[in-house]
Amino acid sequence: MHLITTPHLSAPDDFYEALIDAHRDLTLAQSHALNARLVLLLANHIGTQAVLRQALDAARKMNESTPRAIA
């Protein structure tokens, strides 16, 4: 199995709206905790270590390519 990195959501805008709604009125700590729980739930759903590693590597590479703000 390989990680799907091309657009694959049937309704991406609807999911984004639901994600934003899930975070509404949460503190920063609660928002981070929600994200962590969501990641673990989706990782459990995927269930394949190789695909999860691909996702971790891809996310890390995306993070590294994002310019950092100058403080």
Rosetta silent file (secondary structure, phi, psi, omega in degrees, C-alpha in Angstrom):
SEQUENCE: MHLITTPHLSAPDDFYEALIDAHRDLTLAQSHALNARLVLLLANHIGTQAVLRQALDAARKMNESTPRAIA
SCORE:     score description
SCORE:     0.000 S_00000001
   1 L     0.000  145.833  178.692    0.000    0.000    0.000 S_00000001
   2 L  -125.236  151.643  177.532    1.096    3.534   -0.722 S_00000001
   3 L   -67.652  131.628  176.014    0.095    6.856    0.745 S_00000001
   4 L   -84.541  118.665 -179.555   -2.376    8.752   -1.428 S_00000001
   5 L  -114.437   -3.470  175.197   -1.034   12.284   -1.857 S_00000001
   6 L   -87.948  158.325  179.725   -3.246   13.439   -4.710 S_00000001
   7 L   -52.088  129.523 -172.835   -6.621   15.069   -3.921 S_00000001
   8 L  -138.618   -8.771  179.288   -8.875   12.271   -2.689 S_00000001
   9 L   -76.935  138.044  179.396  -11.612   13.839   -0.527 S_00000001
  10 L   -72.791  -29.639  179.913  -15.067   13.840   -2.060 S_00000001
  11 L  -143.181   74.932 -174.623  -15.932   17.163   -0.391 S_00000001
  12 H   -60.290  -37.391  179.826  -12.739   18.841    0.879 S_00000001
  13 H   -65.867  -38.137  177.531  -14.417   22.150    1.701 S_00000001
  14 H   -64.451  -42.011  178.122  -17.039   20.382    3.804 S_00000001
  15 H   -64.551  -43.798  179.863  -14.338   18.514    5.725 S_00000001
  16 H   -59.383  -43.474  178.359  -12.362   21.721    6.269 S_00000001
  17 H   -61.706  -42.769  178.609  -15.494   23.431    7.612 S_00000001
  18 H   -65.040  -37.642  178.008  -16.164   20.500    9.955 S_00000001
  19 H   -64.935  -44.976  177.792  -12.550   20.596   11.159 S_00000001
  20 H   -63.150  -43.413  178.412  -12.751   24.317   11.891 S_00000001
  21 H   -60.887  -38.037  179.960  -16.093   23.811   13.666 S_00000001
  22 H   -63.532  -27.762 -179.011  -14.574   21.058   15.816 S_00000001
  23 H   -90.660  -11.836 -176.434  -11.952   23.550   17.045 S_00000001
  24 L   -57.159  133.642  176.414  -14.398   26.379   17.676 S_00000001
  25 L    68.091   14.490  175.827  -14.338   27.723   21.255 S_00000001
  26 L   -92.865  150.305  171.664  -11.453   25.460   22.317 S_00000001
  27 L   -72.695  169.477  178.386   -8.387   26.704   24.128 S_00000001
  28 H   -59.638  -43.045  179.031   -5.051   26.231   22.384 S_00000001
  29 H   -63.113  -42.122  178.430   -4.315   23.216   24.606 S_00000001
  30 H   -65.171  -37.903  178.652   -7.718   21.682   23.860 S_00000001
  31 H   -64.517  -43.799  177.236   -7.188   22.302   20.137 S_00000001
  32 H   -63.429  -40.269  179.288   -3.807   20.553   20.229 S_00000001
  33 H   -65.483  -40.509  177.133   -5.345   17.645   22.145 S_00000001
  34 H   -61.023  -45.520  178.399   -8.159   17.362   19.584 S_00000001
  35 H   -59.659  -43.397 -179.983   -5.581   17.272   16.767 S_00000001
  36 H   -62.840  -44.113  178.501   -3.601   14.567   18.566 S_00000001
  37 H   -63.776  -40.636  179.163   -6.712   12.440   19.102 S_00000001
  38 H   -62.787  -44.373  178.105   -7.729   12.908   15.466 S_00000001
  39 H   -59.433  -45.647 -178.731   -4.281   11.829   14.251 S_00000001
  40 H   -66.618  -38.820  176.879   -4.388    8.715   16.429 S_00000001
  41 H   -63.775  -44.678 -179.814   -7.921    7.813   15.312 S_00000001
  42 H   -69.534  -36.576  176.290   -7.016    8.200   11.639 S_00000001
  43 H   -62.505  -42.113  177.315   -3.742    6.293   12.129 S_00000001
  44 H   -62.100  -40.106  179.590   -5.714    3.453   13.704 S_00000001
  45 H   -64.718  -42.699  178.332   -8.102    3.517   10.756 S_00000001
  46 H   -64.679  -52.181  171.040   -5.215    3.332    8.255 S_00000001
  47 L    73.064   -8.103 -177.277   -3.582    0.606   10.312 S_00000001
  48 L  -105.748  117.316 -175.845   -0.613   -0.023    8.016 S_00000001
  49 H   -56.448  -40.751 -178.255    2.760    0.934    9.474 S_00000001
  50 H   -62.959  -42.732  179.507    4.348    1.507    6.047 S_00000001
  51 H   -67.599  -40.371  178.371    1.626    3.951    4.983 S_00000001
  52 H   -63.090  -40.195  176.896    1.812    5.757    8.323 S_00000001
  53 H   -62.622  -41.288  177.739    5.601    6.112    7.924 S_00000001
  54 H   -60.843  -41.522  179.769    5.065    7.542    4.433 S_00000001
  55 H   -65.479  -43.774  178.235    2.594   10.042    5.877 S_00000001
  56 H   -61.375  -45.044  179.567    5.002   11.048    8.657 S_00000001
  57 H   -63.245  -43.520  179.936    7.840   11.490    6.164 S_00000001
  58 H   -64.393  -43.216  179.923    5.660   13.512    3.771 S_00000001
  59 H   -64.707  -39.982  179.077    4.366   15.765    6.554 S_00000001
  60 H   -64.214  -43.412  179.526    7.892   16.319    7.849 S_00000001
  61 H   -63.553  -39.549  177.739    9.166   17.215    4.373 S_00000001
  62 H   -63.595  -40.851  179.646    6.272   19.663    3.899 S_00000001
  63 H   -63.595  -41.657 -178.030    7.093   21.240    7.262 S_00000001
  64 H   -69.727  -27.121 -178.446   10.783   21.573    6.350 S_00000001
  65 H   -87.165   -7.498  179.721    9.973   23.254    3.031 S_00000001
  66 L   -81.475  123.987  179.449    7.728   25.867    4.653 S_00000001
  67 L   -61.147  141.520  178.281    9.586   29.160    5.144 S_00000001
  68 L   -91.933  144.506  178.097    9.891   30.202    8.765 S_00000001
  69 L   -71.246  146.416  176.649    8.843   33.632    9.923 S_00000001
  70 L   -84.552  126.620 -177.847   11.600   35.944   11.085 S_00000001
  71 L   -84.489    0.000    0.000   11.171   36.721   14.768 S_00000001
